[in-house]
Amino acid sequence: SKKNKFTVTITATQCQYNATAFYVTKTDTAELQAEIESKIESYNGKFSKIKDKTYLEEEIYMYHYVEESSDYSSWHRVNFLQEDENIAGNGIISFCEYGNQASIDLNSLRVCPEELKELPKTAIPVVLYDKNGKYLNGKWPRDELVMDSSESENEKIIQFINEVAEKSFQFEFLEKELIDSYYQQVKCSELAKLAGKFV
């Protein structure tokens, strides 16, 4: 049925907590994305500091992302996932609009205003339903050495990211139980075939 079919783009090709999961956004959320961005911009970076320094799991915060290689910086809504056991003072967050995870200095998080908290997250965590392991055999292209695949130096992973970056895919969202109460199961033979070349 058409109701479960959506055009999506892939926003993050791997997930820290599930070896075969990745993140997508539906192309019909473009208006919502624009609303989120304009609301964020209206604050001019004036987000309050977190007074008590207690960070709640799954809570939404604001984070100022600065790209080291360029002068690009922007504010994003992020979910706090857990403290980083390897780096004191750091926490692992995931970007609400992209899904990718990062370890950041917790002091850089800010309070997320209620009106921004209320807007739905646009990144959807998914796992490809791969009947009988036809394409992927329970695998998925990922680089275990990095948290965010965009930082990978693995030729195969870089090639895979480039292949999917410019494409949109037709997904069928299956009415199956969520994996780990979080990941939606989806079908897309085009992506399964493509990813199968890189596992």
C-alpha positions in Angstrom: 0.0 0.0 0.0 1.1 3.5 -0.8 0.7 4.9 2.7 3.9 3.2 3.9 6.0 4.3 1.0 8.2 7.4 1.3 11.0 9.0 -0.6 14.0 9.4 1.8 17.6 10.6 1.8 20.2 9.0 4.0 21.6 11.5 6.6 23.9 9.2 8.5 25.1 5.8 7.3 26.0 4.2 10.6 24.8 4.1 14.2 26.9 3.7 17.3 24.5 1.3 19.0 23.4 -1.1 16.2 25.8 -2.5 13.6 23.2 -2.5 10.8 21.3 0.7 11.6 21.4 4.1 9.8 19.4 7.3 9.6 17.1 8.7 7.0 14.8 11.7 6.6 11.7 11.7 4.5 11.8 14.3 1.7 8.3 15.5 2.7 9.7 16.9 5.9 11.5 19.7 4.1 9.0 22.3 5.4 9.5 21.1 9.0 13.3 21.2 8.5 13.0 24.8 7.3 10.8 25.7 10.3 13.3 24.2 12.7 16.2 26.1 11.1 14.5 29.5 11.1 13.4 29.0 14.7 17.0 28.2 15.7 18.3 31.2 13.8 15.8 33.5 15.5 17.6 33.0 18.8 20.9 34.3 17.4 22.9 31.8 19.4 21.5 33.1 22.7 20.7 29.8 24.4 21.0 29.5 28.2 23.7 27.6 29.9 22.8 24.5 31.8 22.8 25.5 35.4 23.1 22.2 37.4 25.3 20.4 34.9 23.1 17.3 35.0 22.4 15.9 31.6 19.3 13.7 31.1 19.4 10.8 28.8 17.2 11.3 25.7 16.8 15.0 26.6 17.1 17.5 23.7 19.7 20.2 24.1 21.3 22.8 21.8 24.8 22.3 20.5 27.0 24.7 18.6 28.8 22.7 15.9 32.0 24.1 14.5 33.6 22.5 11.5 37.4 22.4 12.1 38.4 22.4 8.5 36.4 25.6 7.6 34.8 28.5 9.4 31.4 26.9 9.1 29.4 26.8 12.4 25.8 26.3 13.3 23.4 25.5 16.2 21.7 22.1 16.2 19.2 20.2 18.3 20.9 17.2 19.8 19.9 14.3 22.0 22.1 13.5 25.0 22.7 9.7 24.9 25.3 9.0 27.6 28.5 10.1 29.2 31.6 9.2 27.2 33.4 6.5 29.2 36.7 7.2 27.3 36.9 11.0 27.6 36.3 12.7 31.0 33.8 15.6 30.7 32.5 14.4 27.3 29.1 13.0 26.4 27.8 11.2 23.3 25.1 13.0 21.5 23.1 12.4 18.4 21.9 15.2 16.0 18.1 15.3 15.9 18.0 16.2 12.2 20.7 13.9 11.0 21.1 11.0 13.4 24.9 10.9 13.4 26.6 10.6 16.8 29.5 12.5 18.3 31.5 12.8 21.5 31.5 16.4 22.6 32.5 18.5 25.6 29.4 18.6 27.8 30.1 22.2 28.8 29.2 23.2 25.2 25.6 22.0 25.5 22.9 24.6 26.1 19.2 24.6 27.1 16.8 23.8 24.2 13.8 26.2 24.2 10.4 24.5 24.7 9.2 25.6 21.2 12.1 23.8 19.6 11.8 20.8 21.8 8.2 20.3 20.7 9.0 20.0 17.0 9.5 16.4 15.9 13.0 15.1 15.1 13.4 14.6 11.4 16.1 11.8 11.5 14.5 8.3 11.6 16.6 5.3 12.8 16.1 2.4 10.4 17.3 -1.1 9.7 16.9 -2.7 6.2 14.7 -5.7 6.2 16.8 -8.2 4.2 14.8 -11.3 3.5 16.9 -14.5 3.9 20.0 -12.3 3.9 19.7 -12.0 0.2 21.7 -8.8 -0.2 23.5 -8.1 3.0 23.4 -11.3 5.0 23.1 -9.4 8.3 25.8 -7.0 7.5 26.0 -3.3 6.7 28.8 -1.0 5.5 30.4 0.6 8.6 33.7 1.7 10.0 34.2 0.4 13.5 37.0 2.9 14.1 34.8 6.0 14.0 31.6 7.1 15.6 30.5 9.1 12.6 31.1 7.4 9.2 31.7 10.8 7.6 35.1 10.8 9.4 36.1 7.4 8.0 39.3 7.0 6.2 38.3 3.6 4.9 38.1 3.7 1.1 35.1 1.4 0.9 33.1 3.4 3.4 34.0 6.7 1.7 32.9 5.3 -1.6 29.6 4.0 -0.1 28.9 7.4 1.4 29.5 9.1 -1.9 27.3 6.7 -3.7 24.3 7.3 -1.4 24.9 11.0 -0.7 23.3 12.4 -3.9 20.5 9.9 -4.1 17.0 9.6 -2.8 15.5 6.2 -2.3 12.0 4.8 -2.2 11.5 3.1 1.2 8.6 1.0 2.4 8.2 1.3 6.1 7.2 -2.1 7.4 4.5 -2.6 10.0 6.8 -4.8 12.0 7.9 -4.5 15.6 10.6 -1.9 16.2 14.1 -3.4 16.7 15.3 -2.6 20.2 12.1 -0.5 20.6 13.8 2.1 18.4 14.7 1.2 14.9 12.1 1.0 12.2 12.3 -1.9 9.7 12.3 -0.8 6.1 12.5 -2.3 2.6 14.4 -1.0 -0.3 16.0 -3.4 -2.7 17.9 -0.7 -4.6 19.7 0.3 -1.4 20.2 -3.3 -0.3 21.9 -4.1 -3.6 24.1 -1.0 -3.5 25.1 -1.6 0.2 25.7 -5.2 -0.6 28.7 -4.2 -2.8 30.4 -2.6 0.2 30.0 -5.1 3.0 
